[in-house]
Amino acid sequence: GDKKPLPTFQTRVKMLWNDSTLFIAATLQEPQIWATQTHHDDIIYKDNDFEVFIDPDNNAHQYFEVEVNAINKIFDLYLPKPYRDKGDALISWDVPGLRSGVAINGTLNQPQDQDKNWTVEMAIPLQALRMGFPWQPPTEGTQWRINFSRVEWDTKVAGTKNPKLQDAKGKDLPERNWVWSPQGVVNMHYPERWGYLQFTRQAGTTWQLPVAELRKQYLWLVYYRQQQFKEKNGRYAATLAELKIAPQAQVDKQANQLELAATPYQFTATVTAAGSPAIRINDEGLVETLKP
């Protein structure tokens, strides 16, 4: 965001879609194009890479990650829930039917010269992002959560290689993480902080944050404070008062009611408003819109 310095190199992303496929293209400015991870499902972020994160149902669980390096090696995985909530990544999952390609404007692994950029294109079948759960294909106005990340390592030219810069103890310096939608944390696994992808066939469509998303922000406030409370006290708070959160809130000029149900080891928080479906979050950060 504008509170941090601009990334050293530019990254541009575009998306298109049809009834079956989400198309993503990214161009990454890069004066030294290199890659060392040469197999599918290698730990691609050990190289400079481009990463896509998608949560189709916007519940902060059951989301997908695809990483690619400059030689088009893919690391794709499914996460039933974030690592912070004791989620385990399913690395053996592959995007069924994924097509990808990379074009290099320069040379690969030749540090003696200067390169310009590399471009990656992906075609992700929409049906691939369902994992057997109830799912509806996107239509006009459908909104998903999505974010893009670029991992960039500081390197130097050493003969025919680009070794990573190291600190005084010989440890690689931390990578740089540049993202499309700022998250406030150096951790991509906060799906509730990603940007929004809105599907439309109409040019010039405007976008406005749905009121339901504003209401969810109060649920996330409860979630974050509950995790902090438990870390300090060894249990979840039993009341909103313990969390210093008021039970009423105004959202888009409408009164909303917050309710908390908790045991020392679990909790749910629900926000309700007249004429709108209730929305609930639990101690694992799962967000659900409840049926009337």
C-alpha positions in Angstrom: 0.0 0.0 0.0 1.0 3.7 0.1 2.3 3.3 3.6 5.3 1.2 2.3 7.9 2.0 -0.4 6.9 1.1 -3.9 8.3 -2.2 -5.1 11.6 -2.0 -6.9 10.2 -3.7 -10.0 6.8 -3.3 -11.6 4.3 -6.2 -11.8 1.2 -5.9 -14.0 -1.8 -8.4 -13.9 -4.8 -8.8 -16.1 -7.7 -11.3 -15.9 -10.4 -12.5 -18.3 -13.1 -15.2 -17.9 -15.6 -17.2 -19.8 -18.1 -19.9 -18.8 -15.4 -22.5 -18.1 -12.1 -20.7 -17.4 -10.4 -17.9 -15.5 -7.5 -16.5 -17.4 -4.6 -14.7 -15.6 -1.7 -13.0 -17.2 1.2 -11.2 -15.4 4.3 -9.4 -16.6 7.1 -9.1 -14.1 9.8 -6.5 -14.7 13.1 -8.2 -13.8 16.7 -7.3 -14.8 18.1 -10.7 -13.7 15.8 -13.6 -14.7 16.8 -16.9 -13.0 15.2 -20.1 -11.7 16.5 -23.1 -9.9 13.4 -25.1 -8.9 13.0 -27.5 -11.8 10.2 -30.0 -10.8 6.5 -29.8 -10.3 5.6 -29.0 -6.7 9.1 -28.0 -5.8 9.1 -25.1 -3.3 8.8 -22.5 -6.0 9.0 -19.5 -3.7 12.7 -20.4 -3.2 13.0 -18.7 -6.6 11.6 -15.4 -7.6 8.0 -16.3 -8.4 4.4 -15.1 -9.1 1.6 -16.4 -6.9 -2.2 -16.5 -7.1 -4.5 -17.1 -4.1 -8.2 -17.8 -4.6 -11.1 -18.2 -2.2 -14.1 -18.8 -4.4 -16.7 -18.9 -1.6 -15.2 -16.1 0.5 -15.4 -18.0 3.8 -11.7 -17.8 4.6 -11.4 -21.6 4.4 -11.1 -24.0 1.4 -8.9 -21.9 -0.7 -6.3 -22.5 -3.4 -2.7 -21.3 -4.2 -0.8 -21.5 -7.4 2.9 -20.5 -7.7 5.0 -20.3 -10.9 8.6 -19.5 -11.6 10.4 -18.2 -14.7 10.7 -21.7 -16.2 7.0 -22.4 -15.8 7.3 -24.9 -12.9 4.1 -25.0 -10.8 3.6 -25.4 -7.1 -0.2 -25.7 -6.5 -1.9 -26.6 -3.3 -5.3 -26.6 -1.5 -5.8 -25.4 2.0 -8.9 -26.5 4.0 -8.1 -23.7 6.4 -5.2 -21.3 7.1 -2.1 -22.4 8.9 -2.9 -20.1 11.8 -6.0 -22.2 12.5 -4.0 -25.5 12.4 -4.7 -26.1 8.7 -2.5 -28.5 6.7 -1.9 -27.8 3.1 -2.7 -30.6 0.6 0.3 -30.3 -1.6 -0.6 -33.5 -3.5 -3.6 -31.6 -5.0 -3.0 -30.3 -8.5 -5.2 -27.9 -10.4 -7.1 -30.3 -12.8 -6.7 -29.0 -16.4 -4.4 -26.1 -15.5 -2.6 -24.6 -18.6 0.3 -22.3 -18.1 3.1 -20.8 -20.1 6.0 -18.4 -19.6 7.7 -16.0 -22.0 11.1 -14.5 -21.2 12.1 -11.1 -22.5 15.8 -11.6 -22.0 17.9 -14.6 -21.0 17.5 -17.2 -18.3 20.3 -17.9 -15.7 22.8 -15.7 -17.6 23.7 -13.0 -15.0 26.2 -11.3 -17.3 23.5 -9.4 -19.2 20.5 -7.4 -18.3 16.9 -8.7 -18.9 13.6 -6.8 -19.2 10.8 -9.0 -17.9 9.0 -12.3 -17.9 5.4 -13.0 -18.6 3.2 -15.8 -17.2 -0.2 -16.8 -18.5 -2.5 -19.3 -16.7 -5.8 -20.8 -17.7 -7.6 -22.1 -14.6 -10.7 -24.3 -15.2 -13.5 -22.9 -13.0 -14.6 -26.5 -12.2 -11.1 -27.2 -10.7 -11.8 -24.8 -7.8 -14.6 -26.8 -6.2 -13.0 -29.8 -4.4 -16.3 -31.7 -4.2 -18.0 -29.0 -2.2 -21.4 -27.5 -3.2 -20.5 -24.9 -5.8 -22.0 -22.6 -8.4 -20.1 -21.3 -11.4 -19.7 -17.5 -11.4 -22.3 -15.4 -13.1 -22.7 -11.7 -13.6 -21.8 -9.9 -10.4 -20.3 -13.0 -8.6 -17.5 -12.0 -6.2 -14.5 -14.1 -5.1 -11.6 -13.2 -2.9 -8.2 -13.2 -4.7 -4.7 -11.9 -4.2 -1.5 -11.9 -6.2 2.0 -12.1 -4.6 5.4 -11.7 -6.0 8.4 -13.2 -4.2 11.7 -11.3 -5.0 15.1 -12.3 -3.6 18.0 -9.9 -3.3 20.9 -11.5 -5.3 24.2 -10.6 -6.8 26.1 -11.5 -9.9 28.8 -14.1 -9.2 30.2 -15.6 -12.4 27.4 -17.6 -14.1 25.1 -17.6 -11.0 22.9 -15.3 -9.0 23.5 -16.2 -5.4 21.2 -14.8 -2.8 22.6 -12.0 -0.6 23.3 -13.2 3.0 23.7 -11.6 6.4 26.9 -11.6 8.5 26.0 -15.1 9.8 25.8 -16.5 6.3 22.0 -16.8 6.3 20.0 -15.7 3.2 18.4 -12.3 3.6 14.6 -12.5 3.8 12.7 -12.4 0.5 10.7 -9.4 -0.5 6.9 -10.0 -0.7 5.0 -7.6 -3.0 1.2 -8.0 -3.2 -1.6 -6.6 -5.2 -4.0 -6.0 -2.3 -2.2 -4.8 0.9 -2.8 -7.1 3.8 -1.0 -5.5 6.7 0.9 -8.7 7.5 3.7 -10.5 5.7 1.7 -13.7 5.4 -0.5 -14.5 2.5 -2.7 -16.9 4.5 -5.2 -14.3 5.7 -7.9 -14.7 3.0 -10.2 -12.2 4.7 -7.6 -9.5 3.8 -7.4 -10.3 0.1 -8.9 -8.2 -2.6 -12.1 -8.9 -4.5 -12.6 -10.4 -8.0 -16.0 -9.4 -9.5 -17.1 -11.3 -12.6 -18.8 -9.2 -15.2 -19.4 -9.2 -19.0 -20.0 -5.4 -19.1 -17.3 -2.9 -19.8 -16.9 0.0 -17.3 -18.7 -1.8 -14.5 -18.3 0.0 -11.1 -17.6 -1.9 -7.9 -18.7 -1.2 -4.4 -17.9 -3.1 -1.2 -21.0 -5.1 -0.3 -22.7 -4.2 3.0 -22.3 -7.9 4.1 -18.5 -7.5 3.8 -18.6 -4.4 6.1 -20.6 -6.5 8.6 -18.0 -9.3 8.5 -15.4 -6.8 9.6 -17.0 -6.8 13.1 -16.8 -10.6 13.1 -13.2 -10.5 12.3 -12.6 -8.0 15.1 -14.1 -10.5 17.5 -12.0 -13.3 16.0 -8.7 -11.4 16.3 -9.4 -10.2 19.8 -10.5 -13.7 20.9 -7.2 -15.1 19.7 -5.2 -12.5 21.5 -7.4 -13.0 24.7 -6.8 -16.8 24.6 -3.0 -16.4 24.1 -2.9 -14.1 27.2 -5.5 -15.9 29.4 -5.5 -19.5 28.3 -9.2 -19.4 27.3 -11.6 -17.6 25.1 -13.5 -14.6 26.5 -17.1 -15.5 27.5 -18.5 -12.0 26.8 -18.1 -9.2 24.3 -17.4 -6.9 27.3 -14.2 -8.9 28.1 -13.1 -8.1 24.5 -14.0 -4.4 24.9 -16.4 -4.7 21.9 -19.9 -3.2 22.0 -22.8 -5.5 21.1 -24.3 -2.9 18.7 -22.8 -1.4 15.6 -23.9 0.9 12.8 -23.1 -0.5 9.4 -24.2 1.5 6.3 -26.6 3.5 8.6 -28.3 0.3 9.8 -28.3 -1.1 13.3 -26.4 -4.4 13.7 -26.4 -6.7 16.7 -23.3 -8.8 17.7 -23.8 -12.0 19.8 -21.1 -14.2 21.3 -21.4 -17.8 22.4 -18.2 -19.2 24.0 -16.7 -21.9 26.0 -13.1 -21.8 27.2 -12.0 -23.6 24.1 -14.5 -22.6 21.3 -16.6 -19.7 20.3 -19.0 -18.4 17.6 -19.9 -14.8 17.0 -22.9 -13.7 14.9 -23.9 -10.4 13.4 -27.6 -9.8 12.6 -29.5 -6.9 11.0 -33.1 -6.5 10.1 -33.9 -7.8 6.7 -30.4 -9.3 6.1 -29.1 -12.9 6.6 -27.1 -13.5 9.8 -23.4 -14.0 9.4 -21.3 -16.2 11.7 -17.7 -16.8 12.5 -16.2 -19.5 14.7 -12.9 -19.9 16.5 -11.2 -21.4 13.4 -12.1 -18.3 11.3 -14.8 -20.0 9.2 -17.3 -17.5 8.0 -20.8 -18.6 7.1 -23.9 -16.8 5.9 -26.8 -18.4 7.7 -30.1 -19.3 6.0 -33.2 -17.6 7.4 
